Amino acid sequence: MLDRITQLEQEAASDLAGVDTSDQLEAFRIKYLGSKGALKALMGLMKEVPREQKRDFGQGANALKQRLQASFEEKKSSLNGDAPDAARRGPALDLTEPGAPPVLGRSHIISQTTDELVEVFARMGFDVATGPEVEDDYHNFVALNIPEHHPARDPLDNFYLDAGGAAKPSLLRSQTSTVQIRVMEQTRPPVRVISIGRVYRPDEHDATHFSMFHQIEGLYVDRRVTMVDLKTTLIQFAHAMFGPDADIMLVPSYFPFTEPSAELYVKIDLGKGAEWMEIGGCGMVDPAVFEHVGYDPEEWTGFAFGLGVERLAMRKCDIPDIRWLFENDIRFLRQF
């Protein structure tokens, strides 16, 4: 199975070497990098890979994807560089025309949403905590009650980094729950914090998925904390973000680090009729998580929640495609 990665890379290199036009380059992209391309088919073979080779196969497939993408971009740049000088320069500049007035910048819609979330939870007494984006196995998995062979550890669902001889490779964090662990390791209860930051998952880019996005996580630990406290906090959040008519619904679910767990839905009406939208997960902190950080689960209880920042921004501002948030198109960004 590992030989298939090498074989595919050799075939792609051979095809790319023969690309001379933009049309040929687009055909190369579809053949190897498209949603139905050879690389996607290769990753679909993971279920056939022997268990002892799954990690090597997953890391090799992800590395091949990055190399092919880099080779594609390099070829694309070289083809564009062959365009006539006049086409690259664009229209001639008329020095007799009056200068354009400077345009004032503004915060990105993600930054605006982040600032609003911080303000909302700060009014409820939550402090802001931060943590590293490159995490170790313990904080990203073990301390969050995610066992050794849990599907969440799959190489196809995480950006693992070069182990460098280490038994457990580091990775780009897949959730901001890692910050909660670090806070509890250094702080005795009561604890009331939120953490906002980038997280990374190797999702195929489409209208609702991106390989880098933002999460906000909340954690409250004290004596006699219950689901009533969690639901009250989330109701206040919904009213502050979407208005007094917003409603929430908690649907039973499963997460390794909370028990009981629920998916959070918010019902809002932004002029197109009331709709239910899933915006994250929540639940009571699992006692096993408390044991990892030295908290006595017989004395302390707590709740945690995690919300997708992009999902909130897209719903509130009626943005249909998450990719628009990261294209840096000034025409789009000026709308907010």
N, C-alpha and C positions, 0 to 999 in steps of 0.2 A: 504493500500500500504506500509506503514511503517513497518507493521508486516512481510512483505516479506523479508526485510533486516535481521531481527532477525532470521527468519526461515532458510534463506540461510546460515547465519553464523553458526548456530547450525549444519546443515547438513555437512558443510565443516569441522568443528571441529571434528565431528564424523568420517568422512572419513579419515582425516589426522591422527587421532589417530591409525588407522589400517594400516598405511603405514609402511612397514618394508624393502622395497627394492627400489633401484633407479628406476626400471621400474614402480613400483606402484606410486612413487612420480611424475614421468613424466605424468602418467595417471591422477593423481590429478590435476597437473598444466593445462593440456589440458581441463579437465572437468570444472574447476572453473576460471582459469586465462587466458585461451587461447582466440584467436580472436573470436571464436564461443562458448565460455564457458558461464557458468551460470551467471558470474558477468557482462559480456557484455550484455547478455539478460536482466538482471535486469536494467541496465542503459537505455536500450531501452524502458523501461516502463515509462520513464519520461513524455511522451506525454499523458499518461493516468492518471497521478497524478493530483488531484485537485490543483487549482492554489495556494491555501493557504498552501499547503503542499510541493510545489515544492522545496523550499529552504531546508527544513528539509530532504526531500528525497534525494536531490542531495548531501548534506553534509554527510548524513548517508551512501550513496553508496560509496562516495569517501573514507570515513573513513574505511569502510569495505574492500575496495580494498587494502588499505595500511596494514590493519591487516592481511589479507590473504597472501599478499606478504611477510610480515615479518614472519608469521608462516611457509610459504613455505621455505624461506631461512634458518630459524632455523632448520627445519627438514632436509634440504639438508646438512647443516653443521654437524648435528649429524650423518647422514648416512655416510658421508665421514670420520668422526672421527672414525668409526668402522673398517676402512680398516686396514690390517696388518701393523705393524710398518715398515717393510722393504719397502713396497710399498709407504708409506708416505715419508720415508727418501730419496727414490730414489737411484741411483747408488752410490757405495762407492767412497769416495774421495781418489785419488792417490796423496799422499803428495810429491812424487818424481817428479811430473810433474812441469814444469815451470809455474809461475803464469800468469794469463791473464792480458794483459795491460789494464789500466783504459780507459773507454770509455767516451769521453766528451759529455756532454748533449747539447741540443739545444732547441730553443723556439718551443713550440707547434704550429702547423699550424694555429690554431685560433689566437694565439698571434701574429704570423707573419702577418696574414691578418689584424688584428686590428692595428698593428703598421703602416702598409702600408696605411690603410685608414686615420689614423690620420695625416700622413705626407701629403697625397694628399690634404686633406681639409685644413690643416694648410697653405699650399702654397696659398690657396684661401682666407686666412684671418679668418678662423673659429677657435675659441677657443674651448677647451674641457671642458665640464661640467659633473658632476657626481651627482647621487642622490641615495636614499635608495632603496633597493630591496623589502622591506616590505612597502607597501603603504596603504594609507587610501582611502576610497570611493571617497572623493572629488577630490584628485589629479589623481586617476586612471580613474574616470568616469565623475563626475559632471563637473569639469573644462574643460574637453575635449568634452563637449557637447553631452555626452552619457546619455540619460534620464533614469528614474527609471526602466522602464520595457523593456529596449532595450535588444535584444538577446545577446549582448556582455557581459551582466552581469550574464548570466546563470551559476549556480554553476557547471555544467558539463564542462564549458569552462574556469574556473578560479580555482586557489588554494586559497580558503578562509581559514582564520585562525580562531581559537576559538574567538568568539566575547567577551567573558568574561563579559557578561551583557551589552555591548555596543549596541546601536541601529544599527550601521553600522559596520560590522566586517571588519578588515583589511585583506589584501590579498597579495600574492606574485605578484609583478607587472606583468601585461600581455603585457606591451609595454614600451619602453623607452621615449615615449612622455610625461610621467609624469615629466621627468627632465626639459622639455621645460617649463612646467607650473611653476615649482619652480624657474627657472631662471628668467622668466618674472615677477614673484611676487617680486623679489628682485632687478631687474635691469630695468632702464629706457631705452627706445630705443635710438639709434639703437642697435640691438642685432644680433650677428652672432656666433652661437655655434653649436657644435656637441656633442652628448652623445653616448657612447658605453657601453654596459653592458649586463648582463644576464636578460632574461625574462622567464616567466614560464606559460605554458598552458598544461592542462592534456590531451595531445594527445597520442593516442596509438603509441608505437614505431614501426616504419617501416623504409624503406630505405630513406624516405624523411621527416619523422616527428620525433620529439623528445620532451619530456616534458620540457626540459630546452634548450634554445638556445640563441644566441647573436644577438642583433640588433644595428645598428647605426642610430641615428636620427639627422637630420639637421634642423636648424631654422635660418631664416634671416628676421629681421624686420627693416624697415626703411620707409622713405617717398617714395612714388611712386614706390614701388617694384611690379613687374608684373610677369606673366607667362614666359615672355621672359627671365627674370633673372633666373628663376627656370630652364628652359630648357638649358640655357647656362651653368649653374653650373653643371648640370647632364651630358652634353656633355663633359665638361672638365674632369669630374670624370671618364667617360667611357674611354676616350683617355688615361688618366694617368694609369688606372688599366689594360686595355686590349689592348692598342696600338692605333695608329692613325687611323686605319681602322675601329675601333669599331663605331657603330651607336646606337642611342636610338630611342625609339618610346613611345609616351604617349597615352594610351588608356583610354578614359573617364570611370570613375568609381565613387564609392561613399564611403566616409569616414565621420563620424560625425563631425570631427574637421577641415576639409578642404572643401572649396567650391570656385571654381570647384576643383574636385579631378580626379586623373588619376593613372592608374597602369603603372609602369615603366618597359619597356622591353629593353634589350640590345642585339644587334646583334654582335656576335663575331665569329671569326674563329681561333680555336686553333689547326688546322691541320686535322680536321675531317669534314670540310665544315662549311660554315656560318650558324648559328642557332640563332633564337630569344629566349631569356630566360627572364622570369619575375623575377625581383629581389627585388621588393618592391612597395611602393605606395608613392604618393606625391600630392601636391596641394597648393592652396592659403589658408592661415589660415582663418578659419571662423570668422567673426566679433563677434559671440557669445563668442568665446574663448578669444578674446581681452577684452571683457567686464568683463569676470571673473577675469582677472588679472589687471584691471584698465587702460588698454590702450584705447585711443580714436580711434575707427575704422574709423572715418572720417579723421583722421590725419595720421594714421599709417597703412601700409599694410605689408604683409610678406608671405613667403612661408615656407613649411616644407616638409621633405621627410624622409622615413624610409626604410632601406635596411636590408636584412638578411645576416649576416656575414658568417654563414655556407654555405649558398647558393652560395655566391661569391667564397669562398674557394673551394667548391666542383666543381664548374664549371671551375675555373681557373686551378685546379690541377687534374681534371678528376677523382674525387672521387665519386663512384656510390652510397655509402651508408653512411648516416649521422651518423649511430651508430658507425662506425669505428673511428670517431673523439673522442669518449668518452670511448673507451675500453682500452686505455693505453697499447696497444700492441706495444712493442718497435720495432718490425719488420715493422709495418706500419709507425710509427712515424719517423723512420730513413730515410724514403724516401723524407722528406721535409726539 
